[in-house]
Amino acid sequence: MRRGALPIAVWSTGVALALVIVARTSVRSDLSAFLPVHPTEAQQLLVDQLRDGPASRMILCAIKGGDAGLRARASAAVAERLRNDPQFVTIANGEDLAADRDRRFLFENRYLLSAAVTPRRFSAAGLGEAIQDSIDGLSQTQGLLLKFLFPRDPTGEMQQILNQLERMPGPRTIGGVWVSADGARALIVARTRAAGSDTDGQARAMAAIRAAFERSLPQSQGAALQLQMSGPGVFAVAARRHIEDAAVRLSILSAALIVALLLIVYRSVPAVLLGLLPVASAALAGVAAVSAGFGVVYGITLGFGITLIGEAVDYSIYFFIQSRTTDAMQRWRRTFWPTVRLGMLCSVCGFASLLPAHFPGLAQLGLYSIAGLLTAAAVTRFVLPVVSPRALTVRDLTPLGAALLRGLAAFKYPRAFSVIVLAGSTLLLVLHRGDLWNRDLSALSPVPLADQRLDADLRKDLGAADVRDLVVVRGIDLQAALRGAEQAAAVLDGLVASGILAAYESPTLYLPSLATQESRRAGLPDANTLEENLRSATAELAVRAETLAPFLADVAAARNAAPLLPSDLEGTSLNEGFDTLILCQGDGRWNALLPLHAVARGGSGEIDLAAVRAALAPLASAGVTVIDLKSESNALYASYLTEALRLSSAGFLSLVTLLSVTLRSVARIARVLAPLILAVLCVAALLALAGRQLTILHLIGLLLVVAVGSNYALFFCRRRADAAASPHGGTAAEENLTMASLGVANLGTVIGFGLLAFSQVPVLEALGTTIAPGAFLALLFSALLGAHARA
Amino acid sequence: MTRRALAAPTPALIVVLALLAAPVHADSGDLDSLMALLAARRHGRASFIEQQFLTVLRRPVESRGELIYDAPGHLEKRTVDPRAERLTIDGDSVTIERGGHRHVLDLNDHPQLQPFVTGLRATLAGDRAQLERAFKLDFGGELERWNLRLTPLQAPVAKIVRQIEITGARDDLLRVEVLLADGDRSLMTLRPFTPQ
């Protein structure tokens, strides 16, 4: 067997296998990388809401520019076009299309829908009060409308229902369409048939909206107008585009820059190509490992893959620069390889700690990096020596190394400098300890801040403030959930009356449970009793009983009417309201959602949830719980953060253990760790100084600083050990070459991660801004402290 | 009663109607001096009693409150009895506050409110051009005791309101009577607060 045939065979088989796996990989670009694998019940609700809930199907559109009339016409034209598009369930823009149908439905079913319908309401006394109330109402602004209904509805049930439904002020209308509070934007709410997690479907819906907008007005008029869109689906589409953009464009750019760097350094095309072999193998192995291990690869993992280019290329840089001749190659294996291997194992230790994370995005990053680093190192060690032509020579970098070492020597007091940096960084971090960590889940969002702001603005315009607090009622079927919601609503009415809540919504406002409908119907007296009660009630009133004959007929009809089912709401806009507040879960159980609204004026804007919980406590056995979605999602994120901190500490401990086993000297371990700790503190302090709050991604970045930096630190530590062991071992030339290889490798890493800092995806940007300066500082401190130790 | 039936006329139609508007019957000079007098007034405040005579009721419904006007566009009707309600009209924005609820409407979207708002407010503002865009004007009496009859020009409005008759003494309004097309009628009697 030819020398080196085995490594080639193993490598080719591995590449082939990985290619097969990668070809079958499905990439997911939605937000689920940031959602837990084993959620609690409250988290599950949050996840369902984010992924498939009614809110996830909402696209908020705004038309701005031009004048109010132009915007109103564009809004009407867009809405008309989209209403004929089967991709959309509803298009709401304030036009009164469903209003007649809604009003007819409400009026015809008023005795089932009005909460005021009780047996007492139809007694002589009850009728007297209700009718007098209606007569008073006739003198008001709405009297003009009400007087037509009065003979059929003298007890004012229609008004009662409208009051029930009109608790939330909708947006303003100008020219017949919804507009923002300042009137400068026309608003349209589109509800898609595709779920929010169906990114392709959302992208098609957005394209349809844009096309409808572009055709809404003739070019000459429409040019003045602009369309804005927001919503969970819009975010998912944008996030996917940004992530794909980062993964593709930044990878290409990063690869190109590193190739250019290597070309300048090596002055040898074959060396550059060979140098990329470990990198390409690593990326392939990483994706294949994640795909095999998780079944799906998150777009964010691919984006992160760029970072591996920066680190994996280091191994081949060490190899080529440190082993310029065949003799040297033998020597490299003996003297340098153990150091590279130890550095690589340190990195693996760091990343292995991410594997057990409950946050799938994090676990994928860990697996990707481990597979990638192991592959890159193995390919460098076993494949590169075999495939490198004997005649391959790269440029002699001894002068570069010498120059770098001279530069370092310019630091007269490296230890004092390090102590000052340590003290300064620590002080800064202590000063910022209160706001060091960002504890908001949105910090992890791949959605840029500007887009998040637009979304908040549009929601505020619609009066659809973010649902933050809600009461959730679980039931084994729809009716059980509705009955539970009615019990909860009775308690919430009390809280509204006592000023703890401004209002609440409930699906039962649109469709009461069958039990409630039945009891309301049972409260309607028979024809004779009602006629008698009415006669005695009206004796003293301004209305004659005869005028109210239509009322008697309507009540008689209501006594025989069939109860209302969800299907009866179809075709009215009430259906949309109902659908938003009722969720059928995967297991066939139903959730009724009752969003709570805080008292806006004069209040803190926050709901006293403790009071709400206490009031609802007796209903806990009926499946009623109170959920604060915002703090729930922040708690979710806090648990990730805590976990990531714990895992990183574990990773750091395992790294120390590894070093203890291999270095077997407290002093040497300390010399390896000191520059790394310095670099981490210094980067964290710089970020704090720049006003950046740290997220999980920054933490991962710091872990990577340790992982990458350990290579540098180990080299400097090794140089000193070598010098001590055999005075003739390390030549000055070799020292220069080592320094040069570290410098080039570091520049490669800084380029790779530095490019991420320009990514539009906030999470990738966080990694870039942490690792690029961190890697440089790790080398600087390693060199300074190493040089000092040598002196 | 549906809003569709009352859809606001297009601006072009309003212009055409304004051009076709019949000349004022009474002495144009007196109406002009009344308008000038009213326009000079920046602020007005009066208590009111409103009686509504509805065919569905055998007795009139009565309500009381206060009417406040600030030139040129602010009109406020504060009903105290029998049920509190506050109706505020500012420019094209109509706010109705009642029983803790607050509704903000756009005047252009609720044409059924137009005749009352335009008729009353344009009179208070002394804005003859605006009045003539929407109504045929009949002026009677003299400045000391005048009478202005407004008849809607536009068909959709005329379907609700037959006539508005305003009686006043110099720049004070004393009586506003609205005759509805269905035979119902409302009578608002005003008593100006004497300026201090």
Interface residues (C-beta under 8 A of the other chain):
Chain A: D96 A99 D100 I135 D136 G137 L138 S139 Q140 T141 Q142 G143 L144 L145 K147 F148 F150 P151 N163 E166 P169 R172 T173 I174 G175 G176 A542 V543 R544 T547
Chain B: M1 T2 R3 R4 E50 Q52 L54 V56 L57 R58 R59 V61 E62 S63 T79 P82 R83 E85 L87 I96 R98 G99 H101 R102 H103 V104 L105 D106 N108 D109 Q112 L113 I160 D184
